[in-house]
Amino acid sequence: MKQIISIRSLMLVVSLMAITGCASTSMAPKEQDATSKTFKTPSPNMAGIYIYRNSSFGKTLLKTVSIDKTIIGATATYTFFHREITAGEHTLATQSELSDNELQINTEAGKNYFIHQYIKMGVFVGGAGLESVSDEEGQKGVLECRSKQIYGVPIGVPIKT
């Protein structure tokens, strides 16, 4: 009987860590967050990409985001990713209920692009989608959020097509 209680307790602790710990870890340093929010012109031959989620809907859901099949991280409520990518065609994807939702984007060097990630109702769990938005709407959305650390490819290393 004591073993059953301790296994249940362990499962509860692990579940709570998964729900609360993931969303709070991997935030970018405050300096990086502030620099990203200046919306400076990207480096030569590069485009800037901002992917943000500025809503509390789906508060407990973490949704992965990838650029050209490279996962850069998972969004939580009021978070964003900023990265420079080579100019050209790219496929952005976000984890949804049954399969990834994708957005094709053709970028130009020297420009910033803003992608809004939104949560939508699902049959079993909430899904996510991506939409390209104007600079004005995107900058406003990013300013409401906090920057997350990029996974996979180190920051400053361009993702090439």
C-alpha positions as protocol buffer text, in pm:
chain_id: "A"
residue {
  index: 1
  type: MET
  ca { x: 0 y: 0 z: 0 }
}
residue {
  index: 2
  type: LYS
  ca { x: 284 y: 240 z: 87 }
}
residue {
  index: 3
  type: GLN
  ca { x: 446 y: 164 z: -251 }
}
residue {
  index: 4
  type: ILE
  ca { x: 128 y: 259 z: -437 }
}
residue {
  index: 5
  type: ILE
  ca { x: 106 y: 589 z: -249 }
}
residue {
  index: 6
  type: SER
  ca { x: 470 y: 675 z: -320 }
}
residue {
  index: 7
  type: ILE
  ca { x: 436 y: 588 z: -691 }
}
residue {
  index: 8
  type: ARG
  ca { x: 128 y: 812 z: -710 }
}
residue {
  index: 9
  type: SER
  ca { x: 313 y: 1089 z: -527 }
}
residue {
  index: 10
  type: LEU
  ca { x: 608 y: 1058 z: -764 }
}
residue {
  index: 11
  type: MET
  ca { x: 379 y: 1071 z: -1068 }
}
residue {
  index: 12
  type: LEU
  ca { x: 207 y: 1382 z: -927 }
}
residue {
  index: 13
  type: VAL
  ca { x: 540 y: 1560 z: -867 }
}
residue {
  index: 14
  type: VAL
  ca { x: 669 y: 1472 z: -1216 }
}
residue {
  index: 15
  type: SER
  ca { x: 342 y: 1592 z: -1372 }
}
residue {
  index: 16
  type: LEU
  ca { x: 354 y: 1922 z: -1184 }
}
residue {
  index: 17
  type: MET
  ca { x: 716 y: 1976 z: -1285 }
}
residue {
  index: 18
  type: ALA
  ca { x: 630 y: 1914 z: -1649 }
}
residue {
  index: 19
  type: ILE
  ca { x: 340 y: 2158 z: -1642 }
}
residue {
  index: 20
  type: THR
  ca { x: 503 y: 2441 z: -1447 }
}
residue {
  index: 21
  type: GLY
  ca { x: 876 y: 2395 z: -1505 }
}
residue {
  index: 22
  type: CYS
  ca { x: 880 y: 2387 z: -1884 }
}
residue {
  index: 23
  type: ALA
  ca { x: 706 y: 2718 z: -1929 }
}
residue {
  index: 24
  type: SER
  ca { x: 929 y: 2902 z: -1684 }
}
residue {
  index: 25
  type: THR
  ca { x: 1265 y: 2772 z: -1804 }
}
residue {
  index: 26
  type: SER
  ca { x: 1465 y: 2868 z: -2110 }
}
residue {
  index: 27
  type: MET
  ca { x: 1382 y: 3237 z: -2107 }
}
residue {
  index: 28
  type: ALA
  ca { x: 1639 y: 3455 z: -2282 }
}
residue {
  index: 29
  type: PRO
  ca { x: 1850 y: 3695 z: -2073 }
}
residue {
  index: 30
  type: LYS
  ca { x: 1687 y: 4037 z: -2017 }
}
residue {
  index: 31
  type: GLU
  ca { x: 1953 y: 4207 z: -2232 }
}
residue {
  index: 32
  type: GLN
  ca { x: 1876 y: 3981 z: -2528 }
}
residue {
  index: 33
  type: ASP
  ca { x: 1503 y: 4041 z: -2477 }
}
residue {
  index: 34
  type: ALA
  ca { x: 1555 y: 4419 z: -2481 }
}
residue {
  index: 35
  type: THR
  ca { x: 1783 y: 4406 z: -2787 }
}
residue {
  index: 36
  type: SER
  ca { x: 1533 y: 4195 z: -2981 }
}
residue {
  index: 37
  type: LYS
  ca { x: 1261 y: 4450 z: -2906 }
}
residue {
  index: 38
  type: THR
  ca { x: 1452 y: 4730 z: -3083 }
}
residue {
  index: 39
  type: PHE
  ca { x: 1354 y: 4567 z: -3416 }
}
residue {
  index: 40
  type: LYS
  ca { x: 1686 y: 4661 z: -3575 }
}
residue {
  index: 41
  type: THR
  ca { x: 1761 y: 4592 z: -3940 }
}
residue {
  index: 42
  type: PRO
  ca { x: 1895 y: 4236 z: -3985 }
}
residue {
  index: 43
  type: SER
  ca { x: 2257 y: 4163 z: -4083 }
}
residue {
  index: 44
  type: PRO
  ca { x: 2350 y: 4177 z: -4456 }
}
residue {
  index: 45
  type: ASN
  ca { x: 2183 y: 3900 z: -4666 }
}
residue {
  index: 46
  type: MET
  ca { x: 1965 y: 3807 z: -4369 }
}
residue {
  index: 47
  type: ALA
  ca { x: 1602 y: 3855 z: -4271 }
}
residue {
  index: 48
  type: GLY
  ca { x: 1470 y: 3887 z: -3917 }
}
residue {
  index: 49
  type: ILE
  ca { x: 1191 y: 3659 z: -3803 }
}
residue {
  index: 50
  type: TYR
  ca { x: 978 y: 3711 z: -3493 }
}
residue {
  index: 51
  type: ILE
  ca { x: 737 y: 3435 z: -3390 }
}
residue {
  index: 52
  type: TYR
  ca { x: 521 y: 3540 z: -3098 }
}
residue {
  index: 53
  type: ARG
  ca { x: 227 y: 3417 z: -2890 }
}
residue {
  index: 54
  type: ASN
  ca { x: 59 y: 3705 z: -2706 }
}
residue {
  index: 55
  type: SER
  ca { x: -245 y: 3539 z: -2555 }
}
residue {
  index: 56
  type: SER
  ca { x: -329 y: 3356 z: -2236 }
}
residue {
  index: 57
  type: PHE
  ca { x: -569 y: 3122 z: -2419 }
}
residue {
  index: 58
  type: GLY
  ca { x: -430 y: 2769 z: -2391 }
}
residue {
  index: 59
  type: LYS
  ca { x: -227 y: 2878 z: -2089 }
}
residue {
  index: 60
  type: THR
  ca { x: -97 y: 2530 z: -2003 }
}
residue {
  index: 61
  type: LEU
  ca { x: -5 y: 2437 z: -2362 }
}
residue {
  index: 62
  type: LEU
  ca { x: 351 y: 2451 z: -2487 }
}
residue {
  index: 63
  type: LYS
  ca { x: 372 y: 2438 z: -2869 }
}
residue {
  index: 64
  type: THR
  ca { x: 692 y: 2367 z: -3061 }
}
residue {
  index: 65
  type: VAL
  ca { x: 799 y: 2598 z: -3342 }
}
residue {
  index: 66
  type: SER
  ca { x: 1037 y: 2508 z: -3623 }
}
residue {
  index: 67
  type: ILE
  ca { x: 1201 y: 2681 z: -3916 }
}
residue {
  index: 68
  type: ASP
  ca { x: 1286 y: 2457 z: -4211 }
}
residue {
  index: 69
  type: LYS
  ca { x: 1237 y: 2146 z: -3995 }
}
residue {
  index: 70
  type: THR
  ca { x: 1477 y: 2272 z: -3725 }
}
residue {
  index: 71
  type: ILE
  ca { x: 1294 y: 2304 z: -3392 }
}
residue {
  index: 72
  type: ILE
  ca { x: 1383 y: 2635 z: -3232 }
}
residue {
  index: 73
  type: GLY
  ca { x: 1179 y: 2586 z: -2915 }
}
residue {
  index: 74
  type: ALA
  ca { x: 832 y: 2579 z: -2765 }
}
residue {
  index: 75
  type: THR
  ca { x: 615 y: 2880 z: -2697 }
}
residue {
  index: 76
  type: ALA
  ca { x: 422 y: 2944 z: -2380 }
}
residue {
  index: 77
  type: THR
  ca { x: 179 y: 3229 z: -2323 }
}
residue {
  index: 78
  type: TYR
  ca { x: 326 y: 3574 z: -2385 }
}
residue {
  index: 79
  type: THR
  ca { x: 657 y: 3455 z: -2529 }
}
residue {
  index: 80
  type: PHE
  ca { x: 842 y: 3508 z: -2857 }
}
residue {
  index: 81
  type: PHE
  ca { x: 1139 y: 3390 z: -3057 }
}
residue {
  index: 82
  type: HIS
  ca { x: 1364 y: 3619 z: -3262 }
}
residue {
  index: 83
  type: ARG
  ca { x: 1623 y: 3495 z: -3504 }
}
residue {
  index: 84
  type: GLU
  ca { x: 1797 y: 3594 z: -3824 }
}
residue {
  index: 85
  type: ILE
  ca { x: 1755 y: 3362 z: -4121 }
}
residue {
  index: 86
  type: THR
  ca { x: 1898 y: 3363 z: -4472 }
}
residue {
  index: 87
  type: ALA
  ca { x: 1682 y: 3553 z: -4718 }
}
residue {
  index: 88
  type: GLY
  ca { x: 1463 y: 3330 z: -4935 }
}
residue {
  index: 89
  type: GLU
  ca { x: 1187 y: 3074 z: -4898 }
}
residue {
  index: 90
  type: HIS
  ca { x: 1129 y: 2911 z: -4561 }
}
residue {
  index: 91
  type: THR
  ca { x: 878 y: 2678 z: -4402 }
}
residue {
  index: 92
  type: LEU
  ca { x: 764 y: 2765 z: -4052 }
}
residue {
  index: 93
  type: ALA
  ca { x: 573 y: 2504 z: -3856 }
}
residue {
  index: 94
  type: THR
  ca { x: 401 y: 2477 z: -3522 }
}
residue {
  index: 95
  type: GLN
  ca { x: 281 y: 2176 z: -3331 }
}
residue {
  index: 96
  type: SER
  ca { x: -93 y: 2132 z: -3356 }
}
residue {
  index: 97
  type: GLU
  ca { x: -337 y: 1870 z: -3236 }
}
residue {
  index: 98
  type: LEU
  ca { x: -275 y: 1589 z: -3485 }
}
residue {
  index: 99
  type: SER
  ca { x: 4 y: 1719 z: -3711 }
}
residue {
  index: 100
  type: ASP
  ca { x: 211 y: 2033 z: -3759 }
}
residue {
  index: 101
  type: ASN
  ca { x: 54 y: 2341 z: -3917 }
}
residue {
  index: 102
  type: GLU
  ca { x: 287 y: 2506 z: -4169 }
}
residue {
  index: 103
  type: LEU
  ca { x: 330 y: 2855 z: -4312 }
}
residue {
  index: 104
  type: GLN
  ca { x: 541 y: 2922 z: -4622 }
}
residue {
  index: 105
  type: ILE
  ca { x: 723 y: 3256 z: -4619 }
}
residue {
  index: 106
  type: ASN
  ca { x: 949 y: 3422 z: -4876 }
}
residue {
  index: 107
  type: THR
  ca { x: 1183 y: 3666 z: -4702 }
}
residue {
  index: 108
  type: GLU
  ca { x: 1392 y: 3953 z: -4834 }
}
residue {
  index: 109
  type: ALA
  ca { x: 1730 y: 4055 z: -4693 }
}
residue {
  index: 110
  type: GLY
  ca { x: 1720 y: 4352 z: -4458 }
}
residue {
  index: 111
  type: LYS
  ca { x: 1356 y: 4309 z: -4356 }
}
residue {
  index: 112
  type: ASN
  ca { x: 1187 y: 4185 z: -4040 }
}
residue {
  index: 113
  type: TYR
  ca { x: 888 y: 3950 z: -4052 }
}
residue {
  index: 114
  type: PHE
  ca { x: 631 y: 3895 z: -3780 }
}
residue {
  index: 115
  type: ILE
  ca { x: 448 y: 3568 z: -3733 }
}
residue {
  index: 116
  type: HIS
  ca { x: 164 y: 3537 z: -3484 }
}
residue {
  index: 117
  type: GLN
  ca { x: 116 y: 3194 z: -3330 }
}
residue {
  index: 118
  type: TYR
  ca { x: -239 y: 3141 z: -3205 }
}
residue {
  index: 119
  type: ILE
  ca { x: -403 y: 2859 z: -3012 }
}
residue {
  index: 120
  type: LYS
  ca { x: -726 y: 2711 z: -3141 }
}
residue {
  index: 121
  type: MET
  ca { x: -975 y: 2464 z: -3003 }
}
residue {
  index: 122
  type: GLY
  ca { x: -919 y: 2098 z: -3077 }
}
residue {
  index: 123
  type: VAL
  ca { x: -1102 y: 1771 z: -3027 }
}
residue {
  index: 124
  type: PHE
  ca { x: -856 y: 1630 z: -2770 }
}
residue {
  index: 125
  type: VAL
  ca { x: -619 y: 1919 z: -2699 }
}
residue {
  index: 126
  type: GLY
  ca { x: -575 y: 2272 z: -2832 }
}
residue {
  index: 127
  type: GLY
  ca { x: -396 y: 2311 z: -3163 }
}
residue {
  index: 128
  type: ALA
  ca { x: -184 y: 2598 z: -3291 }
}
residue {
  index: 129
  type: GLY
  ca { x: -163 y: 2796 z: -3612 }
}
residue {
  index: 130
  type: LEU
  ca { x: 66 y: 3058 z: -3764 }
}
residue {
  index: 131
  type: GLU
  ca { x: -21 y: 3377 z: -3952 }
}
residue {
  index: 132
  type: SER
  ca { x: 193 y: 3651 z: -4101 }
}
residue {
  index: 133
  type: VAL
  ca { x: 99 y: 3995 z: -3965 }
}
residue {
  index: 134
  type: SER
  ca { x: 193 y: 4357 z: -4040 }
}
residue {
  index: 135
  type: ASP
  ca { x: 500 y: 4518 z: -3887 }
}
residue {
  index: 136
  type: GLU
  ca { x: 281 y: 4740 z: -3668 }
}
residue {
  index: 137
  type: GLU
  ca { x: 70 y: 4452 z: -3534 }
}
residue {
  index: 138
  type: GLY
  ca { x: 375 y: 4227 z: -3494 }
}
residue {
  index: 139
  type: GLN
  ca { x: 584 y: 4481 z: -3305 }
}
residue {
  index: 140
  type: LYS
  ca { x: 293 y: 4552 z: -3071 }
}
residue {
  index: 141
  type: GLY
  ca { x: 249 y: 4178 z: -3009 }
}
residue {
  index: 142
  type: VAL
  ca { x: 621 y: 4118 z: -2947 }
}
residue {
  index: 143
  type: LEU
  ca { x: 638 y: 4408 z: -2700 }
}
residue {
  index: 144
  type: GLU
  ca { x: 370 y: 4231 z: -2492 }
}
residue {
  index: 145
  type: CYS
  ca { x: 587 y: 3918 z: -2469 }
}
residue {
  index: 146
  type: ARG
  ca { x: 915 y: 3792 z: -2322 }
}
residue {
  index: 147
  type: SER
  ca { x: 1191 y: 3641 z: -2535 }
}
residue {
  index: 148
  type: LYS
  ca { x: 1267 y: 3270 z: -2512 }
}
residue {
  index: 149
  type: GLN
  ca { x: 1604 y: 3105 z: -2566 }
}
residue {
  index: 150
  type: ILE
  ca { x: 1648 y: 2932 z: -2904 }
}
residue {
  index: 151
  type: TYR
  ca { x: 1698 y: 2553 z: -2893 }
}
residue {
  index: 152
  type: GLY
  ca { x: 1895 y: 2345 z: -3141 }
}
residue {
  index: 153
  type: VAL
  ca { x: 2107 y: 2585 z: -3348 }
}
residue {
  index: 154
  type: PRO
  ca { x: 2296 y: 2835 z: -3130 }
}
residue {
  index: 155
  type: ILE
  ca { x: 2184 y: 3199 z: -3142 }
}
residue {
  index: 156
  type: GLY
  ca { x: 2374 y: 3394 z: -3405 }
}
residue {
  index: 157
  type: VAL
  ca { x: 2416 y: 3093 z: -3635 }
}
residue {
  index: 158
  type: PRO
  ca { x: 2196 y: 3151 z: -3940 }
}
residue {
  index: 159
  type: ILE
  ca { x: 1953 y: 2887 z: -4054 }
}
residue {
  index: 160
  type: LYS
  ca { x: 2034 y: 2830 z: -4420 }
}
residue {
  index: 161
  type: THR
  ca { x: 1798 y: 2699 z: -4685 }
}
